[in-house]
Amino acid sequence: MELILFFLIILLASVLQTSSGFGFSIMATPFLLMLFSPQEAMQINIVLSLVISLSLIWTIRHDVDFSLIKRIFIGSIFGAPLGSVLFATVDLVTFKLIVGVILIGVTLLLMKNFSIQPTRNRDYAVGFLSGLLTTSIGMAGPPLLLYFAGTQKNKENMRATSIVFYIFIYLISLMSQLVIEGTNKTVWVNSLYALPIVMVGLFFGQLLFKKINQQLFRRMIYILLLVAGVFLLSQSILTM
């Protein structure tokens, strides 16, 4: 029964990641934590997210905003070490609570047509925040999604730029995890079992991406951001 649940989680998360460029962590993490230890859940999440992103790189290469992604990369390099420091020193329950509240609040503003003017400094800042959240709470996506939604980027650019960033930040995160935390057989065996399911998710996710229009794509972002915020809030409250 647990194996069936695991496969279902991976299938839905893979379809979501492929069709939107994000969402695997948001969809999979709460459920993977029911089946695995936090360290195992995070590493399985990272490994499978990398597989999906690398599988899509050739398809989305022409839609990547390379000047933007370069600035986001640079910002994340500075944010990631600070996230590791926060993980080791601050009360993560309170930190997740604050992030969850901010996430829900800003998403509600975006739903009311609040817009953000893109600038070079803001590109660096969103990269910094994404790097910080990746190494502190394992969620790289929310700052990117908020920024892209607020700057009215089209769905092709949003998906492609997000995927390229995730390859970069998750490779760093995985290497950091392996060096600092180590790993175990459970992570790699279950990741291997999940690969055929991921391939099925890639196929259906690509079909779904072609079907959804820009307006529906933006609504998907808002839903994912609200789910991420509620997850962080509930996780914080339950562990207090």
Backbone as CSV, one residue per row, in Angstrom:
resi,resn,N_x,N_y,N_z,CA_x,CA_y,CA_z,C_x,C_y,C_z
1,MET,0.837,-1.216,0.000,0.000,0.000,0.000,0.866,1.258,0.000
2,GLU,1.938,1.245,0.802,2.824,2.405,0.862,3.506,2.645,-0.479
3,LEU,3.856,1.552,-1.188,4.504,1.690,-2.490,3.551,2.307,-3.506
4,ILE,2.283,1.914,-3.470,1.281,2.486,-4.371,1.101,3.977,-4.096
5,LEU,1.032,4.345,-2.809,0.919,5.752,-2.429,2.130,6.539,-2.920
6,PHE,3.317,5.963,-2.753,4.558,6.598,-3.202,4.519,6.857,-4.704
7,PHE,4.115,5.850,-5.483,4.051,6.000,-6.933,3.023,7.056,-7.342
8,LEU,1.890,7.102,-6.655,0.853,8.087,-6.967,1.354,9.504,-6.689
9,ILE,2.034,9.678,-5.557,2.611,10.993,-5.214,3.580,11.448,-6.300
10,ILE,4.475,10.545,-6.697,5.502,10.881,-7.689,4.867,11.187,-9.045
11,LEU,3.845,10.429,-9.426,3.182,10.662,-10.713,2.556,12.050,-10.760
12,LEU,1.771,12.394,-9.740,1.098,13.700,-9.722,2.109,14.844,-9.656
13,ALA,3.145,14.682,-8.835,4.164,15.729,-8.700,4.950,15.888,-9.999
14,SER,5.207,14.790,-10.700,5.942,14.842,-11.969,5.130,15.545,-13.051
15,VAL,3.827,15.247,-13.115,2.954,15.924,-14.074,2.945,17.427,-13.790
16,LEU,2.840,17.780,-12.527,2.801,19.194,-12.135,4.110,19.895,-12.473
17,GLN,5.246,19.269,-12.151,6.555,19.863,-12.425,6.771,20.036,-13.928
18,THR,6.383,19.043,-14.710,6.596,19.102,-16.154,5.706,20.138,-16.822
19,SER,4.477,20.241,-16.372,3.520,21.152,-17.008,3.701,22.600,-16.585
20,SER,4.345,22.819,-15.442,4.464,24.189,-14.935,5.912,24.654,-14.739
21,GLY,6.844,23.700,-14.598,8.234,24.062,-14.331,8.546,24.128,-12.862
22,PHE,7.553,23.906,-12.035,7.732,23.971,-10.579,6.671,23.109,-9.924
23,GLY,6.728,22.989,-8.639,5.637,22.330,-7.936,5.933,20.926,-7.438
24,PHE,7.043,20.311,-7.897,7.321,18.950,-7.420,7.472,18.942,-5.904
25,SER,8.273,19.860,-5.378,8.496,19.918,-3.925,7.216,20.245,-3.175
26,ILE,6.459,21.203,-3.707,5.226,21.623,-3.037,4.227,20.473,-2.975
27,MET,4.150,19.714,-4.067,3.197,18.613,-4.137,3.688,17.394,-3.368
28,ALA,4.961,17.063,-3.531,5.468,15.788,-3.018,5.906,15.817,-1.562
29,THR,6.515,16.914,-1.124,7.145,16.946,0.195,6.218,16.571,1.351
30,PRO,5.003,17.166,1.451,4.146,16.811,2.596,3.847,15.319,2.675
31,PHE,3.699,14.675,1.501,3.337,13.253,1.482,4.559,12.349,1.651
32,LEU,5.693,12.763,1.082,6.915,11.973,1.265,7.327,11.932,2.733
33,LEU,7.020,12.995,3.462,7.345,13.028,4.896,6.509,12.026,5.689
34,MET,5.400,11.581,5.103,4.584,10.553,5.755,5.198,9.165,5.588
35,LEU,6.064,9.011,4.574,6.623,7.706,4.242,8.095,7.557,4.605
36,PHE,8.818,8.696,4.673,10.264,8.643,4.880,10.681,9.636,5.964
37,SER,11.913,9.504,6.412,12.475,10.489,7.341,12.652,11.813,6.600
38,PRO,12.745,12.952,7.314,12.919,14.248,6.635,14.106,14.272,5.680
39,GLN,15.234,13.692,6.100,16.425,13.681,5.245,16.188,12.854,3.987
40,GLU,15.568,11.676,4.131,15.291,10.819,2.979,14.291,11.485,2.037
41,ALA,13.244,12.102,2.599,12.222,12.769,1.785,12.838,13.901,0.970
42,MET,13.711,14.685,1.594,14.337,15.807,0.904,15.247,15.316,-0.218
43,GLN,16.013,14.265,0.043,16.946,13.769,-0.968,16.225,13.113,-2.136
44,ILE,15.164,12.359,-1.871,14.360,11.782,-2.959,13.745,12.903,-3.795
45,ASN,13.249,13.908,-3.116,12.671,15.079,-3.776,13.699,15.724,-4.709
46,ILE,14.915,15.952,-4.216,15.954,16.609,-5.003,16.349,15.751,-6.202
47,VAL,16.567,14.459,-5.973,17.007,13.559,-7.045,15.977,13.513,-8.172
48,LEU,14.705,13.331,-7.828,13.670,13.207,-8.858,13.392,14.548,-9.543
49,SER,13.492,15.641,-8.802,13.349,16.971,-9.418,14.451,17.199,-10.443
50,LEU,15.666,16.756,-10.121,16.785,16.880,-11.061,16.550,16.046,-12.310
51,VAL,16.048,14.832,-12.133,15.765,13.958,-13.286,14.772,14.631,-14.225
52,ILE,13.698,15.181,-13.664,12.672,15.845,-14.480,13.253,17.056,-15.202
53,SER,13.978,17.888,-14.474,14.531,19.117,-15.053,15.541,18.811,-16.161
54,LEU,16.420,17.843,-15.919,17.412,17.476,-16.931,16.756,16.857,-18.164
55,SER,15.655,16.132,-17.957,14.943,15.519,-19.076,14.273,16.567,-19.969
56,LEU,13.961,17.727,-19.396,13.239,18.768,-20.133,14.151,19.821,-20.745
57,ILE,15.430,19.811,-20.383,16.308,20.925,-20.730,16.394,21.151,-22.241
58,TRP,16.435,20.081,-23.042,16.530,20.246,-24.495,15.243,20.843,-25.061
59,THR,14.121,20.440,-24.504,12.824,20.908,-24.990,12.622,22.396,-24.731
60,ILE,13.094,22.881,-23.567,12.779,24.258,-23.161,13.928,25.243,-23.415
61,ARG,15.005,24.787,-24.047,16.228,25.589,-24.141,16.010,26.950,-24.818
62,HIS,15.096,27.014,-25.801,14.892,28.266,-26.534,14.051,29.276,-25.749
63,ASP,13.413,28.842,-24.664,12.544,29.733,-23.885,13.236,30.319,-22.654
64,VAL,14.493,29.928,-22.422,15.203,30.380,-21.219,15.653,31.830,-21.376
65,ASP,15.394,32.647,-20.367,15.897,34.025,-20.317,17.279,33.970,-19.658
66,PHE,18.336,33.875,-20.478,19.671,33.611,-19.945,20.244,34.787,-19.149
67,SER,19.920,36.019,-19.532,20.411,37.166,-18.767,19.786,37.195,-17.373
68,LEU,18.498,36.848,-17.295,17.811,36.798,-16.006,18.350,35.655,-15.147
69,ILE,18.501,34.478,-15.748,18.923,33.316,-14.974,20.340,33.499,-14.453
70,LYS,21.181,34.215,-15.181,22.542,34.490,-14.714,22.514,35.297,-13.422
71,ARG,21.664,36.325,-13.368,21.571,37.144,-12.157,20.960,36.355,-10.997
72,ILE,19.980,35.500,-11.298,19.380,34.668,-10.249,20.409,33.681,-9.697
73,PHE,21.215,33.102,-10.583,22.295,32.201,-10.143,23.218,32.910,-9.153
74,ILE,23.669,34.096,-9.542,24.617,34.847,-8.698,23.997,35.145,-7.340
75,GLY,22.750,35.587,-7.341,22.075,35.877,-6.080,21.954,34.649,-5.202
76,SER,21.653,33.500,-5.807,21.470,32.273,-5.021,22.767,31.784,-4.395
77,ILE,23.892,32.050,-5.063,25.199,31.648,-4.516,25.449,32.342,-3.187
78,PHE,24.996,33.589,-3.066,25.156,34.321,-1.805,24.081,33.945,-0.788
79,GLY,22.884,33.576,-1.278,21.795,33.246,-0.361,21.919,31.868,0.260
80,ALA,22.446,30.908,-0.502,22.514,29.516,-0.027,23.321,29.359,1.265
81,PRO,24.508,29.958,1.385,25.253,29.811,2.652,24.508,30.394,3.851
82,LEU,23.819,31.523,3.644,23.061,32.119,4.745,21.915,31.198,5.160
83,GLY,21.302,30.533,4.180,20.243,29.578,4.494,20.757,28.441,5.356
84,SER,21.967,27.979,5.072,22.573,26.910,5.876,22.819,27.381,7.305
85,VAL,23.234,28.638,7.436,23.454,29.214,8.768,22.131,29.302,9.522
86,LEU,21.078,29.757,8.834,19.757,29.844,9.464,19.277,28.468,9.910
87,PHE,19.494,27.465,9.047,19.079,26.098,9.368,19.748,25.610,10.648
88,ALA,20.996,26.022,10.834,21.767,25.531,11.984,21.543,26.360,13.250
89,THR,21.065,27.605,13.110,21.071,28.501,14.269,19.705,29.032,14.711
90,VAL,18.751,29.163,13.790,17.478,29.796,14.176,16.410,28.753,14.440
91,ASP,15.321,29.200,15.037,14.167,28.342,15.274,13.420,28.192,13.949
92,LEU,13.570,27.045,13.286,12.993,26.853,11.962,11.472,26.828,11.981
93,VAL,10.881,26.457,13.109,9.423,26.453,13.211,8.888,27.876,13.045
94,THR,9.487,28.809,13.783,9.086,30.217,13.684,9.400,30.777,12.306
95,PHE,10.559,30.408,11.769,10.969,30.888,10.450,9.984,30.441,9.368
96,LYS,9.571,29.162,9.415,8.596,28.648,8.454,7.253,29.352,8.604
97,LEU,6.882,29.647,9.846,5.626,30.357,10.107,5.652,31.732,9.447
98,ILE,6.756,32.452,9.607,6.895,33.791,9.017,6.857,33.713,7.493
99,VAL,7.604,32.762,6.923,7.638,32.599,5.462,6.244,32.259,4.935
100,GLY,5.528,31.369,5.636,4.185,30.983,5.219,3.221,32.156,5.191
101,VAL,3.265,32.992,6.222,2.386,34.170,6.298,2.700,35.147,5.163
102,ILE,3.998,35.415,4.946,4.410,36.326,3.875,3.982,35.787,2.515
103,LEU,4.166,34.489,2.320,3.831,33.847,1.055,2.350,33.988,0.735
104,ILE,1.506,33.713,1.709,0.058,33.830,1.505,-0.332,35.289,1.264
105,GLY,0.250,36.199,2.046,-0.080,37.617,1.909,0.279,38.173,0.542
106,VAL,1.499,37.882,0.063,1.935,38.400,-1.240,1.138,37.752,-2.369
107,THR,0.831,36.462,-2.226,0.019,35.787,-3.257,-1.356,36.433,-3.382
108,LEU,-1.961,36.767,-2.254,-3.268,37.427,-2.286,-3.170,38.787,-2.968
109,LEU,-2.056,39.492,-2.755,-1.852,40.766,-3.443,-1.744,40.559,-4.950
110,LEU,-1.001,39.540,-5.366,-0.859,39.248,-6.793,-2.205,38.909,-7.424
111,MET,-3.038,38.208,-6.686,-4.365,37.850,-7.191,-5.234,39.093,-7.381
112,LYS,-4.877,40.165,-6.686,-5.592,41.441,-6.833,-4.911,42.342,-7.863
113,ASN,-4.091,41.724,-8.750,-3.410,42.417,-9.849,-2.272,43.327,-9.392
114,PHE,-1.699,43.047,-8.235,-0.474,43.733,-7.811,0.649,43.316,-8.758
115,SER,1.429,44.279,-9.240,2.505,43.961,-10.184,3.858,44.413,-9.644
116,ILE,4.915,43.798,-10.168,6.284,44.110,-9.765,7.058,44.534,-11.009
117,GLN,7.774,45.630,-10.926,8.600,46.082,-12.038,9.945,45.373,-11.974
118,PRO,10.303,44.571,-12.997,11.581,43.854,-12.938,12.784,44.798,-13.061
119,THR,13.785,44.589,-12.235,15.045,45.333,-12.306,16.184,44.348,-12.058
120,ARG,17.397,44.763,-12.374,18.558,43.894,-12.157,18.720,43.566,-10.679
121,ASN,18.559,44.572,-9.814,18.719,44.341,-8.374,17.663,43.377,-7.839
122,ARG,16.456,43.464,-8.353,15.402,42.544,-7.922,15.666,41.125,-8.430
123,ASP,16.274,41.015,-9.614,16.673,39.691,-10.108,17.665,39.052,-9.137
124,TYR,18.660,39.817,-8.719,19.641,39.307,-7.757,18.963,38.940,-6.430
125,ALA,18.025,39.802,-6.012,17.358,39.592,-4.723,16.528,38.318,-4.716
126,VAL,15.808,38.057,-5.809,14.979,36.848,-5.851,15.860,35.599,-5.897
127,GLY,17.018,35.693,-6.538,17.972,34.587,-6.514,18.506,34.357,-5.112
128,PHE,18.819,35.451,-4.424,19.301,35.363,-3.041,18.276,34.663,-2.150
129,LEU,17.017,35.077,-2.249,15.957,34.483,-1.424,15.721,33.014,-1.777
130,SER,15.801,32.691,-3.064,15.600,31.302,-3.490,16.713,30.407,-2.947
131,GLY,17.949,30.893,-3.011,19.064,30.132,-2.455,18.936,29.961,-0.960
132,LEU,18.515,31.023,-0.281,18.347,30.980,1.174,17.276,29.965,1.581
133,LEU,16.127,30.000,0.904,15.032,29.088,1.261,15.342,27.636,0.885
134,THR,16.153,27.444,-0.157,16.508,26.076,-0.550,17.289,25.381,0.551
135,THR,18.290,26.054,1.090,19.160,25.420,2.082,18.615,25.512,3.504
136,SER,17.585,26.320,3.719,17.034,26.428,5.076,15.783,25.571,5.259
137,ILE,14.850,25.640,4.293,13.608,24.863,4.446,13.316,23.960,3.247
138,GLY,14.228,23.909,2.258,14.071,22.997,1.130,13.066,23.423,0.085
139,MET,12.762,24.729,-0.003,11.791,25.223,-0.987,12.404,26.357,-1.804
140,ALA,12.855,26.042,-3.001,13.463,27.069,-3.852,12.423,27.870,-4.627
141,GLY,11.252,27.283,-4.843,10.292,27.818,-5.795,9.558,29.095,-5.455
142,PRO,9.040,29.261,-4.221,8.159,30.405,-3.955,8.683,31.782,-4.342
143,PRO,9.942,32.168,-4.033,10.380,33.506,-4.459,10.350,33.683,-5.971
144,LEU,10.770,32.651,-6.709,10.728,32.722,-8.169,9.302,32.888,-8.679
145,LEU,8.393,32.088,-8.144,7.003,32.133,-8.614,6.374,33.492,-8.336
146,LEU,6.603,34.007,-7.142,6.058,35.326,-6.799,6.590,36.402,-7.744
147,TYR,7.883,36.353,-8.010,8.519,37.366,-8.858,8.033,37.249,-10.301
148,PHE,8.025,36.034,-10.828,7.604,35.841,-12.214,6.137,36.199,-12.411
149,ALA,5.304,35.837,-11.431,3.882,36.187,-11.529,3.696,37.696,-11.465
150,GLY,4.449,38.351,-10.584,4.323,39.798,-10.421,4.848,40.591,-11.599
151,THR,5.824,40.022,-12.338,6.384,40.719,-13.499,5.715,40.304,-14.807
152,GLN,4.652,39.484,-14.693,3.819,39.115,-15.852,4.600,38.366,-16.935
153,LYS,5.504,37.494,-16.558,6.227,36.688,-17.545,5.291,35.663,-18.181
154,ASN,5.554,35.343,-19.462,4.703,34.350,-20.110,5.044,32.950,-19.613
155,LYS,4.155,32.008,-19.860,4.287,30.672,-19.272,5.523,29.936,-19.781
156,GLU,5.908,30.157,-21.039,7.088,29.483,-21.589,8.354,29.938,-20.884
157,ASN,8.507,31.261,-20.705,9.678,31.798,-20.007,9.708,31.357,-18.545
158,MET,8.551,31.387,-17.908,8.471,31.013,-16.496,8.909,29.568,-16.288
159,ARG,8.367,28.672,-17.117,8.699,27.261,-16.964,10.173,27.005,-17.254
160,ALA,10.662,27.536,-18.366,12.035,27.254,-18.780,13.053,27.824,-17.800
161,THR,12.853,29.071,-17.380,13.807,29.706,-16.475,13.799,29.029,-15.110
162,SER,12.633,28.636,-14.647,12.529,27.919,-13.375,13.267,26.587,-13.435
163,ILE,13.086,25.841,-14.515,13.707,24.520,-14.648,15.230,24.631,-14.644
164,VAL,15.767,25.600,-15.384,17.229,25.770,-15.425,17.758,26.144,-14.040
165,PHE,17.037,27.007,-13.344,17.480,27.378,-11.999,17.462,26.172,-11.061
166,TYR,16.419,25.351,-11.151,16.325,24.191,-10.270,17.464,23.207,-10.502
167,ILE,17.896,23.044,-11.756,19.047,22.176,-12.021,20.260,22.682,-11.250
168,PHE,20.484,23.977,-11.316,21.633,24.595,-10.646,21.534,24.470,-9.124
169,ILE,20.411,24.896,-8.554,20.314,24.971,-7.097,20.178,23.589,-6.471
170,TYR,19.502,22.662,-7.156,19.338,21.326,-6.589,20.620,20.507,-6.683
171,LEU,21.451,20.745,-7.704,22.754,20.088,-7.747,23.603,20.517,-6.560
172,ILE,23.583,21.819,-6.265,24.323,22.334,-5.111,23.763,21.740,-3.821
173,SER,22.441,21.704,-3.710,21.800,21.185,-2.497,22.115,19.704,-2.299
174,LEU,22.069,18.931,-3.414,22.328,17.495,-3.307,23.771,17.232,-2.883
175,MET,24.708,17.952,-3.479,26.116,17.773,-3.091,26.323,18.143,-1.626
176,SER,25.662,19.237,-1.205,25.754,19.659,0.192,25.180,18.596,1.129
177,GLN,24.038,18.033,0.746,23.407,16.986,1.549,24.320,15.767,1.664
178,LEU,24.895,15.336,0.550,25.727,14.137,0.540,26.989,14.318,1.384
179,VAL,27.560,15.527,1.327,28.796,15.785,2.074,28.526,15.963,3.560
180,ILE,27.488,16.734,3.889,27.236,17.107,5.288,26.376,16.071,6.011
181,GLU,25.270,15.667,5.379,24.324,14.772,6.033,24.535,13.299,5.697
182,GLY,25.154,13.041,4.526,25.272,11.662,4.064,23.979,11.200,3.415
183,THR,23.909,9.931,3.061,22.719,9.387,2.416,22.585,7.918,2.805
184,ASN,21.578,7.245,2.262,21.435,5.819,2.553,20.784,5.105,1.364
185,LYS,20.712,3.798,1.460,20.197,2.969,0.376,18.739,3.273,0.056
186,THR,17.952,3.606,1.080,16.524,3.876,0.889,16.292,4.974,-0.147
187,VAL,17.100,6.030,-0.090,16.949,7.159,-1.014,17.118,6.705,-2.456
188,TRP,18.178,5.959,-2.729,18.523,5.626,-4.108,17.669,4.488,-4.654
189,VAL,17.310,3.534,-3.816,16.442,2.440,-4.262,15.065,2.982,-4.629
190,ASN,14.490,3.830,-3.768,13.161,4.379,-4.044,13.185,5.361,-5.218
191,SER,14.273,6.089,-5.373,14.404,6.975,-6.533,14.455,6.161,-7.819
192,LEU,15.146,5.032,-7.774,15.222,4.154,-8.938,13.857,3.554,-9.266
193,TYR,13.144,3.098,-8.246,11.792,2.572,-8.447,10.883,3.618,-9.099
194,ALA,11.100,4.885,-8.737,10.201,5.952,-9.190,10.473,6.412,-10.619
195,LEU,11.616,6.053,-11.189,11.991,6.578,-12.504,10.957,6.285,-13.596
196,PRO,10.429,5.055,-13.717,9.398,4.825,-14.749,8.158,5.695,-14.542
197,ILE,7.795,5.921,-13.281,6.637,6.771,-12.976,6.918,8.213,-13.386
198,VAL,8.147,8.668,-13.156,8.548,10.015,-13.554,8.437,10.178,-15.070
199,MET,8.853,9.155,-15.827,8.777,9.220,-17.292,7.324,9.346,-17.767
200,VAL,6.429,8.621,-17.107,4.999,8.740,-17.437,4.504,10.150,-17.125
201,GLY,4.930,10.683,-15.976,4.556,12.040,-15.594,5.076,13.078,-16.576
202,LEU,6.300,12.866,-17.084,6.862,13.770,-18.090,5.998,13.803,-19.352
203,PHE,5.558,12.641,-19.781,4.733,12.552,-20.997,3.417,13.308,-20.830
204,PHE,2.701,13.012,-19.755,1.402,13.656,-19.552,1.549,15.138,-19.192
205,GLY,2.630,15.480,-18.505,2.868,16.884,-18.164,3.103,17.732,-19.396
206,GLN,3.827,17.191,-20.379,4.059,17.913,-21.627,2.751,18.132,-22.393
207,LEU,1.918,17.116,-22.399,0.607,17.268,-23.054,-0.220,18.350,-22.367
208,LEU,-0.196,18.346,-21.037,-0.982,19.326,-20.281,-0.474,20.739,-20.518
209,PHE,0.856,20.915,-20.581,1.435,22.244,-20.798,0.945,22.849,-22.112
210,LYS,0.818,22.028,-23.142,0.375,22.517,-24.452,-1.100,22.917,-24.444
211,LYS,-1.857,22.355,-23.502,-3.300,22.591,-23.459,-3.681,23.841,-22.660
212,ILE,-2.875,24.184,-21.653,-3.274,25.283,-20.756,-2.864,26.634,-21.336
213,ASN,-3.731,27.632,-21.182,-3.421,28.970,-21.665,-2.763,29.794,-20.553
214,GLN,-2.389,31.025,-20.894,-1.651,31.871,-19.953,-2.455,32.160,-18.685
215,GLN,-3.739,32.408,-18.837,-4.584,32.734,-17.681,-4.688,31.549,-16.724
216,LEU,-4.908,30.364,-17.269,-4.995,29.177,-16.432,-3.653,28.871,-15.777
217,PHE,-2.570,29.101,-16.521,-1.228,28.888,-15.987,-0.993,29.778,-14.769
218,ARG,-1.419,31.036,-14.866,-1.241,31.967,-13.741,-2.074,31.528,-12.534
219,ARG,-3.267,31.014,-12.779,-4.085,30.520,-11.670,-3.426,29.329,-10.985
220,MET,-2.776,28.481,-11.784,-2.037,27.354,-11.211,-0.944,27.843,-10.266
221,ILE,-0.277,28.918,-10.656,0.780,29.485,-9.812,0.208,29.938,-8.480
222,TYR,-0.896,30.672,-8.526,-1.496,31.176,-7.300,-1.900,30.025,-6.370
223,ILE,-2.466,28.984,-6.955,-2.882,27.831,-6.143,-1.670,27.171,-5.492
224,LEU,-0.599,26.989,-6.268,0.607,26.364,-5.738,1.233,27.204,-4.626
225,LEU,1.252,28.521,-4.814,1.816,29.399,-3.795,0.989,29.352,-2.504
226,LEU,-0.328,29.365,-2.655,-1.187,29.283,-1.465,-1.026,27.938,-0.761
227,VAL,-0.917,26.862,-1.543,-0.698,25.532,-0.949,0.629,25.506,-0.192
228,ALA,1.665,26.081,-0.799,2.974,26.119,-0.133,2.896,26.909,1.170
229,GLY,2.206,28.057,1.138,2.068,28.869,2.343,1.293,28.158,3.430
230,VAL,0.192,27.518,3.058,-0.624,26.782,4.033,0.160,25.604,4.604
231,PHE,0.934,24.920,3.751,1.753,23.800,4.218,2.765,24.258,5.261
232,LEU,3.447,25.363,4.990,4.430,25.876,5.948,3.763,26.296,7.250
233,LEU,2.605,26.950,7.139,1.869,27.362,8.349,1.432,26.157,9.178
234,SER,0.816,25.179,8.528,0.323,24.020,9.244,1.464,23.215,9.847
235,GLN,2.567,23.094,9.117,3.746,22.373,9.603,4.287,23.053,10.870
236,SER,4.303,24.385,10.842,4.816,25.156,11.980,3.893,24.997,13.190
237,ILE,2.595,25.142,12.962,1.630,25.075,14.054,1.620,23.689,14.708
238,LEU,1.687,22.650,13.873,1.643,21.283,14.413,2.880,20.909,15.218
239,THR,4.002,21.585,14.938,5.247,21.256,15.651,5.527,22.207,16.806
240,MET,4.658,23.163,17.032,4.868,24.098,18.150,4.573,23.425,19.485
